Amino acid sequence: MCGIFAVIGSREVSSLLIDGLRKLEYRGYDSAGIATIENLNNDQIGQLNVKKSKGKLKNLSNLIKQNTPKGHVGVGHTRWATHGKPDEINAHPHLDSSGQIAVVQNGIIENYRDLARDLKLKGIKFTSETDTEIIPHLIGLEIENSLANGLSQNEQTLLRAVQKVVTLLEGTYAIAVIWSKAPNALVVASGHAPLVLGFGEGEFFCASDTPALVGFTRTFLPLRDHEIALLTPLGIELYDDDGNRQHRAPSLLEGTELFADKRNFRHFMLKEIYEQPETAQLWIDRFLPIDLPSQNSVALPISKSILDKIEQIQILACGTSRHAGMVGAYLLEQFAGIPTKVYFASEFRYAPPPLSPNTLTIGVSQSGETADTLAALRMEKERRDSIDDDNFSFHQLGIINRVESSLGRELDNVIDIGSGIEIGVAATKTFLGQMLAFYGLTLLFASHRQSRTPQEILNLSNDLKLIPKQLTDLIKKHDSVSKEIAHMFVETKDVIFLGRGINYPIALEGALKLKEISYIHAQGYPAGELKHGPIALLDQHVPVVSIAIPGVVYEKVLSNSQEAKARDARLIGVSTYGPESDIFDELFTIPDVSEWVSPLLTVVPLQLFSYHIAAHKGLDVDQPRNLAKSVTVE
């Protein structure tokens, strides 16, 4: 969730650190800081300079402009608070007692209380409320022991100290460390948290995510779990957790999707909503091309050996990704005829279902770095690997937007939704991309299992091919409609969203979007559940948003909506236009489409509705308070 960017080379690094951190702002943060080492004595000793600020990165940038820290090596950090309030004291970097070692960290050290208690018994005084501060203190003590035993004061001393300290840490971490007495060294380490190395011309980098490297280098190497690297102006040395030197070839960043440009849009979120027709068209061009052989329903990279053995599917995801998984589960069960269940990834680790054979586990994460989802997938693999039975077939599949992510590297089977970089914290086009991935899987399984006729499969495929044009018209129409009515809901405190069947997950997603960016409490319910409790909340101050699409539950949803209107609730409909639409006080119309593909359209008015309310309130739409784009802590 935090952003790390560090660099060592021949240039002054303060401005480079700010530039790198700026490219990580999309991850969400509440404070920022940098530390550099100004070389004072012929490469033998330096002075550590630290600048930190609360709030947005521009605050730190302005602070640095007033008094720019010098140095050719430095670490930078944007923090999303986990331990301690989001203030300057708790902002990274954190220092040891001598003020000579600076550390930035992403992740959570789960045994920090025990380690902190031991450090306090040794006379160490803490200045922050963070778990991170134990790390520089531990490194400082390890270096003191090394120097006392006659070791030289150099970069190898720092490397060995970090190697020993990380063995004490439990939990997740990605760290970058500098020491003023080794001004030509930068040591980084990863333990279940993402960190990538960048290879430039005469300088080297590390970052939490590849977008931070854009503009500096296109050559990168992800750290594997429990690897440690020593970066100097001469190059990079890579070690495993046993201290063995590693040799791997770096990769090249591909494409232009890592460059974020707001163009003429007020916010990235609005731009990304407008990019959804392109997302859909790119998906169709890749997976439903016009030259697709007639015997294939979809061009997904899933082997026949997997399809032959799978009897059930379990989906692990969080937040918006989970809502996409719920749409997918409905499609896979009701259209393709394969039993499917969706789990909260954060709960799955601690209450997994009994093991059963011939299971496909799907992890869904737009970033590919979601800690809960990664941990759940790893645990499930360990459980399955412990069974010595060749007939106990098990496969894992990732649905992600970043193939170079941790999830992409760990799984053999991956569907890249190809939505391009998404800056807005509240997911929009990646949600569409995730749903489309499940439509592809549905076509694949339905064809392979022959659970639907060839004509039914062709109809669904043809309906999907119409989606890009329908999205274009829908966005243009409801952008203006939502903007016109947003002012009516600025003072609203609570909103209820209703949906049934395949559109129940869209009700949940609509409520989540409203909560995320407008800070209005909202809750999604299956429409039939309204009368079983939530109806007690309704009056003229609690609007109800009802998703009513012609299909198997259409009349039922309209009846549920009438129940809300009878309690004086303002009724907002997402529906096709017809005689029945008179019951709605406000109506977001969508085209008359098959109920199967309707979620791809019904979500759009709800995204725009939430966006315009938040924009009208003057809120930070792209970086809502307390939220992060890439949730890398459990």
N, C-alpha and C positions, 0 to 999 in steps of 0.2 A: 504494500500500500504506500509505503514511503518511496521516495525516489533518491537513488544514489548516483552521483556522477563524480568521477575523479580522473585526474590527468597528471602525467609527468612527462617532461620534455625540455625543450630549450626556450620556450616562450613564457612570458608572464601569464599566469593561469587564472587570475581572478575573473576576468571577463569571460574566459572559456567556461569556467565553472557555472557562471550565471546563465550562459547560453545553453549549456547542457541541461541544467535544471529546468530551464524554461520549456524545453522539449518534453519534460516529464510532468508538466503541470496538469495534464489531463488525468493523471492518476489520482488527483485529489490530495490536499495537504492543508495544514493550518499554521505552519511555521517553517522557517528555512534558515540555513547557515552554511558557512564555508570555513575552512581552515587552510592556510598555506604556510610554507616554510621559506622564510627569507634566508638565503645562504650568506653567512657572515664571515666564514673563515676557511676559504680554500677547500670547500666540500667536506670539511670535518665537523662543522657545527653550524646550526642555524637557529633562527628565532621563529617560534610558532605564533602566527597571527590568526585570531578567530573573530569572525563577525557573525552575529545571529540576530534574527528579528522575528517578531510575531506577525502572523497574517500572510498576505500575498507576497510573492517574490519581488514585486516592485519595491516593497519596503526595504528588503535586503539590498537590492540593486542601488537604491538611493543612498543607503548607508555606506556602501562600498565606494560610490562616486565621491563622497565627502573625504574619505581616507582610504585609498586603495591599498589592500594588503599586497605586498610583493612576494614573489616566489615562483619557481618553475615546477613545483609540485604542490598539489592541493586536493582536498576532498570537499564535496558539496552534498547537501542533503535537503530534501523537502520532507517534512514530518507529518504524518497523520496520527494523532494522539491515541495511544493505547494505555500507557502508564504515565499518569500525571497530566495536568492541564496543558492545553495548547498555549504555552507562553514562552518567553525568551529563555528562561532558566532551563526548561525541559527540552528546548530545541537542540538539535545536533549541530555540530560535533560536540562530543563530550570528551573531557580531559582527565588525565590521571592527576594525582596529588601534586606532582612536580610541575604540571603545566607543560610537559614536553611531548606528551603522546595525545593524539587526537583520533577519535573513532567515530565513524558514522555507521549506522546499522539499520537494516530492514528485518522485520520478523519479531518474534517474541521469545525471550529466554525464560523458559518455564521454571527453572530452578534458581532464579536470580535472588530470591529471598534467602535461601540457604547460603549462597555464595556471598551475598551482601553481609549476612550475619558473621560469617567467618572473617571477612575483610574488616568489619568494624572491631572485631576482637584484636585485630592487628594494628588498630589505631587509625584506620582509614576513615576519613570524614566525607560524607556524600553531600552534594550540593543540589541534586535534582531528585525528582520522584520516579525517574525512568529505570527500566531494567537494563538499558544500554550502558549506564555509567559503570557497572561492575567490570565491563570489558577493558577499558583503558587502565583501571586500577590493577586488574589481574596481569595485564601485559607489563605494566610498570614494575610490579613486584618480580615478575619472571626475569625481566631485563636486569634488575638489581642483583638477583641471584647469579645471573650469567656473568656480569661484570665482576662481581665479588670472587667468582671462581676463575678469573683471569682471562675470560673471553674478550675479544676485541670489540670495540665500539663501532659497529658497521651494520650494513643492511642484513647480513646473515644472522646477526644477533636478534634483530627485529623479526625476521622470518621465523627463527626457531621459537621465539617467545609466542608468536601468534599460533604456531603449530601446536604448542603445548596447551595454550589457553583454550582453543576451540574444543579440545577433548573434554574439557570440564563443562561445556555448555550443553544444556538439554533444551530442546525446542527447535525453533527455526531461526536461521540467521543468514544474512548476507552483510559482510562488513568490509570496510576499507579503513586502513590504518596508516598514519604517518608519525614519524618520530623526529624531533628537531635535531637529534644527534646523528641521524642518518638521512641527511637532506636529499639524497639521491635515491631514495627508496620509497616505494608504495606497495604495501602488502594487502591483498584482498583474499577473502575466503567465503565459501558458500556452503550452507548446510540446510537443505530443503527450502531454499529461497533463491530466486533467480538472480544471476549476475553474469554479465557478458563482458568480455575483453575486446578492446578495439585496437587495431594496428594502424597507426598513422605514419606519416613521413617525419621521422625524428622525434615522435612522441607517441605515447601509449595511453589508453583510456580504460576505465571500467565503468559500467553503468547498469542500472536495474533493468533497462529495456533498450532494445535496439534503436528506437526513434531518437534517443539522446545522442547517438553516434552520427546521425545524418549531418552532413556538412563538415564533419571531421574526417571520417573514413567510411569506406564501404566494406572493410575487411573485419570480420568479427569471429570470436570463438566463445561459445557458452561454457561457463564453468560447470562441471559435473558435480554431483553431490559430494560434499566433503573434500573438494579440491581447494588448494591454496596456490596463489600466484604471487611471485615477486616481480614487480615492474620497476625498471630502472631506465634511464635515458638510452641505454644500449639494447634493451629488449625485454622479453618476458620469459621467466622461468616458471614452469607449471609442475606442481607436485600433487600426489594423491595423499590420502590421510595417513599413510604409512611413511611418508617422506620420500617416496620414490619419484624420480623425475619422469614426467609424462611428455609425450611428443604426439601432437595432433595437428592436422592441417586446418587452418581457419577457413571460413566460408565467406561468400560475398552477399551483401544485402542486395536483393533483387527488386526491380520495379520502382515506381515512384509513389507507392501508396504510403510511404513513411513520411511524406511531406504534407503538412497540414496547412491549408489555406482557407481562411474564412470567406474569401471572395467578398461579395457585396452583402452578405447576410449579417444580421445583427448579432446572431449567436451561432456557434458551431452546431448546437442541437437542431436549430431550424434548417441549417444547411444539410445536415445529415438526414433529416426527415425528407427533404427534397431529393436526396440522393437514392431514396429507396426504389424508384422505378429502374434506375441504372443497376442497383444491386440485384433486382429481380431479373433484369434482362441478361446480365452477365452470368447469373446462375443458369438460366435457360440455355444460353449459348454453350455453356460448358457441359451441362448434364442432360439437356434435351435438344441436342443439335438437330438440324434439319436432315443431316446425313446419317442419323442414328439407324443402325440395321434394324430391320423389322422385327427380328426375334428378340431384341433388347428393349426393355421398357424405359431404361434410364442408364446413363453412362457413369454410374458411381463406381469408385475403385474398391469394390468389395468382392472378395473371391467367392467362387461357387462353393468351396469347401466349408466356408462359414455358413452360407445359406442352407446347406444340406442338413446341418446338425442342430441348428437353433430351434428350440421349442418354446423359449420364453425370453423376454427382454426386461432388464431393469435399467432405469435411467437415474443418474446421480447428477444433481445440479443445485444451484442456489439462485435466489432472486429471479430476475428476468429470465435467465437461462432455464430455470425450473419451469416457468410458465410456458416457454417454448417446448420443453419436454412434455408438459401436460397436453399440449396440442398434439405433439407427436404420439403420445401414448394413445390418445383417442383414435388417431388415424390408424396406427398399427394394429389396434385391437378391432375397431369397428369396420375398417376397410380391408386391411390385410389379414385379419383373423389370427393374430399372434398375441398371446397374453403378455401384457406389458404393465409395469408398475413404476411409478415415479417416486423417488425418495429425496428428502432433504439431505444433501451431502453431509451437512454438519451433524446430522443425527445418525446417519447410516453407520458410521464407525462404531458407535456405542450401542446400537440396537440393530445389527444386521439380521436379515431373514435367514432361516435355515438354508444351508447349501443344497442346491439341486442341480442336476446335470443339464448339459446342453443349453447354457445360459449365455446371452450376450449382454454385457454391461456397457452402457454408453455414458461417458462423461461429457457434460456440456459446459463449456466455459468460453466466453468471447475472448478473454485474454490468454487462456491456456495456463494461467498462473494462479487460479483460485485455490487457495490453500486447502479449504475444506474438501473440494472435489478431488484434488490430487491425493490428499491423504486417504480419502475413502477408496479411490481406485487402487492405491498401493496396498491398503489393507485387504481388499477383496482379492487381489492377485496373490498375496501371501496365503490367504485362506485356501484358495483354489490350488495353489502349487503344493500345498501340504497333502493333497489327496493323490494317492498313487493308484490311479485307475484310468486306463487309456480310453475307456468309454465315457468318462466324465468330462465331456467337451466343454470348454470355456473360452470365450473370446472377449476382448475389450476393444471399444471403438471410441475415438474422440471426435467431438464436433466443436471446432475452434475457428477463430479468425486469425490466428497467428501460428503458422506451422513451425516457426523456429522457437516456440515457447517450450516450457518444461513438459506440458502435456503432449505436445507434438513430438518431442524427442523421446518420450518414454513409451509411447504406444506405437505398435506396428501398423495399426489401422486408423486412419485419420480422414475425416471429411473437412476440407478447408472451405468455409463458407464464402471466402473471398470478398468480404464487404469493404475492404480497405480500412485504413486507420480511422477510428472513431474517437473524437476528442471529448464530446459531451459525456459527462459521467453517467447520465441517464441514457441507457441503451435504447436505440431506435432502429437504425438500419441493421445492426448486428442481430437484433431480435428477429427481424424479418429473415435474415440469412439463416439463422438457426431453424426457424420454422420450415423454410424451404428445404433444408437438409433432411428434415423428417418427412417431408412430402416425397423426396427422392427415395428414402428408405422404404416408405410405404409402397411406392410403385414397384420397387425391387422385390420386396417380400410378397406382395400380392401376386405379381407375375410368377415368381418362383413357386409359390405354394398353390397357385391356381385358385386362390380364394375369391377372385373376381373374374368375370368374363373378360376376354380381350377387349370388347367394346367398352366396358366400364373403365378399364385401365386407360384406354385411349381417350375416353371422355375427360378423365381427370387430367391427363397430360395436356390435352387441348385447352382445358380451362386454365391451367397454369400458364400457358403461353399467352393468354390474354391479360394476365395480371399487370405487366409493366405499363401498358397503355391505360388500364383502369386506375392504377396508382397515380399516374401523372394527372389525370383529370380530377381524381379525388383530392389530391393534395392542393391543387390550385383552387378548387372550389371551397374546401373547408378551412384553408388558411385564412381567407377573408371572413368566412362565417364565424370562426372561432374568435377572431380578433374583435369582431363586432359585439359579441356577447360576453367577452372575458370580464368586462367591468362589472357585470351583474353578480359575479361570484368572488370578488376580491375580499369581501368581508365574511365569506362562508367559513364555517368552522368544521363541518362534517359533511361528507358525501358518501352515499352508498352506491355501489356498482352491482348490477345484476346481469347474469348470463346463464345459459343452460347449455348442456352438451358440449360441442366443440368450442363454443364461445364463452364458456365459464372461465377458462384460463385468461381470456381477453379482458373479462371483468376484473380479474385479479391484477392483470398488467396495467389496466387503466387506473385502478386505485393506487398501485405502486408509483406510477408516473406522477400522479397528482401529489402524493406524499413527498416524493423525492425532491421535486423542484419548486413546488408552491408552498410546502410546509402546511398543507391542509390535511387534516386527518381524513382518511378515506379507507373504505373496506369493501372488498369484493365478496359476493355471496352467490351460490347457486340460486337462481331466481325462486325456485320452489321452497327454499329455506327462509325466505323473508318472513313468512307468517309464523315461523317457529322461533321467534325471539326478537330478531332485529327490527321488526315492524314497530316495536315499542319506542324506538328512537325517532320515528317519523313525525314531523310537523312541517310548517311552512318554512322553517329555517334549515331543513335538511334535504337538499336536492337528491334525487335518485336518477342515476344514469342506467338505462335499460338497453341491452343489446338484443334486438328482436329480429331475427333473420328467418324468412320463410323456410320451413323444413319440418322435421319431425316434432319439434317442441315449440313451434311458432305460436300457436294459439295459447299454449300454457304460459309462455313468457308474457304475452299480452294481458292475460288474466292476472298474473302476478304484478304487472305494471299498474293495472287498474286498482289493485289493492293499495299500492303506494299513493296513487292520485287521490283515492278516497280519504287518505289521512292528511290531505293538504300539501303533500310534498310536491315540489316543482319537478316535473318529469321531463327528462332529457332522453331522447331516443336515438339510437344508432340502428337504422332500419332502412328498408326499401320504402319508396313512396307508394302509398295506396290509401284506400278508404280508412283502414285501421290506424293510420298514422295520425289521425285527428286527436288521439288521446294524448299526444306528446305536446308539452308546452314549447319545447325546442326540439328540432329534428336535424340530425346529421344523416343525410341520405347516402346510401351506397348503391351501386348497380345491382340489378336483379341477377345474382349469380348462384351457382351451386353452393349449398350449405357446406360442402366439403372444403371449398377454398375460401369461404367467407372470412376466417380469421386474418388472412393476409390483407384484407381491406378494412374490417371493422376496427382494427387497432389504430389506424391512421387518424381518424377524427379525435380519438382519445389522446393521442400524442399531441396533436395541435391544440386541443382544448387545454391540456395541462400547461403546454408551453406558453400560450398567450395569457393565461391567468398569472403565471409566474413573471412573465415579462411586464405585464401591466402593473404588477406589484413592485417592480424594480429590483427583483431578486437576481442573484448570481445563477443564472440558468445553467451554464456549462459546468460550474463547480459548486454544487450545492453544499451547504454546511454539513460537516460531519461525515460526508460520503467520500468514497474513493473508487476510482475506476477499476483498478486491479487489486482485489482483496486478497492480499498475500499473507494474512494471519488467520489462524483458526479461532 
